């Protein structure tokens, strides 16, 4: 799902990190998140984009190629 909503636990599992790390990053604004009441929520598409921005510069051409291939596949 394009705009899938994730919890701290979902994001931690997805990125293979500890939930406390995700919580701390969310509090500090280091990861795209929305605080709804007392709970943090994340959009999977934003987490993917955020992650891709953190890929080392030398690998950016690979990321761009994959992005273009995905866009072409979605058109067909």
Secondary structure, 3 states (H helix, E strand, C coil): CCCCEECHHHHHHHHCCCHHHHHHHHHHCCCCCEEECCEEEEEHHHHHHHHHHCCCHHHHHHHHHHHHHHHHHHHC
